[in-house]
C-alpha cells in the first residue's frame, strides 16, 4: 500500500488482518480514524495559511507600487 490508498481500503485490510489473527484491537481503528481527522484538519490549515500568505504578498506588492508612484510624483 502507498500513501494514495483510500482510508476505507486500509480500514478493510486492517479488519481482515484482525479476522485472520483471531483477535482485534479496537484502539487501533480509533487511532486510524483520529489520524484521518487530524490529517484533514492539517490540510485545511495549510490551505488557509497558503491563501493568507498569497493575500499578504499581493497586498504588500500593492502598497509598494503605490509608494513608488507617490515618490515619482
matplotlib code that plots the C-alpha trace (Angstrom):
import matplotlib.pyplot as plt

x = [0.0, 1.2, 0.2, -2.6, -4.5, -8.0, -8.7, -11.7, -9.5, -6.9, -9.5, -10.9, -7.4, -6.8, -10.1, -9.2, -5.9, -7.8, -10.1, -7.1, -5.3, -8.3, -8.4, -9.0, -7.5, -10.3, -8.0, -6.1, -9.1, -10.0, -6.4, -6.5, -9.8, -8.2, -5.2, -7.5, -9.3, -6.1, -4.7, -7.8, -7.6, -3.9, -4.6, -7.3, -4.9, -2.1, -4.5, -5.7, -2.1, -1.0, -4.0, -3.2, 0.4, -0.6, -3.0, -0.4, 2.2, -0.2, -1.2, 2.4, 3.2, 0.2, 1.5, 4.9, 3.7, 1.6, 4.6, 6.7, 4.0, 3.9, 7.7, 7.7, 5.3]
y = [0.0, 3.5, 6.9, 7.2, 4.1, 5.2, 5.1, 2.8, 0.2, 0.4, 0.0, -3.0, -4.5, -4.0, -5.6, -8.6, -8.9, -8.8, -11.6, -13.7, -13.2, -14.2, -11.0, -7.3, -4.1, -1.6, 1.2, 0.8, 1.6, 4.6, 5.8, 5.5, 7.5, 10.2, 10.4, 10.8, 13.7, 15.3, 15.0, 16.6, 19.5, 20.0, 20.1, 22.7, 24.8, 24.6, 25.7, 28.6, 29.6, 29.5, 31.6, 34.1, 34.3, 35.0, 37.7, 39.3, 39.2, 40.8, 43.4, 44.3, 44.4, 46.8, 49.1, 49.1, 50.2, 53.0, 54.2, 54.1, 56.1, 58.7, 59.1, 59.6, 62.5]
z = [0.0, -0.7, 0.6, -2.0, -0.8, 0.3, 4.0, 3.6, 1.9, 4.6, 7.3, 5.5, 5.2, 9.0, 9.8, 7.6, 9.4, 12.7, 11.5, 10.2, 13.5, 15.6, 17.7, 17.4, 18.7, 18.6, 19.8, 16.5, 14.4, 16.6, 16.3, 12.5, 12.4, 14.6, 12.3, 9.3, 11.1, 12.1, 8.6, 7.1, 9.6, 8.9, 5.1, 5.7, 7.9, 5.3, 2.5, 4.7, 5.5, 1.9, 0.9, 3.7, 2.5, -1.1, 0.0, 2.2, -0.5, -3.1, -0.5, 0.2, -3.6, -4.0, -1.2, -2.8, -6.1, -4.5, -2.6, -5.8, -7.6, -4.7, -4.8, -8.6, -8.2]

ax = plt.figure().add_subplot(projection="3d")
ax.plot(x, y, z, "-o")
ax.set_aspect("equal")
plt.show()
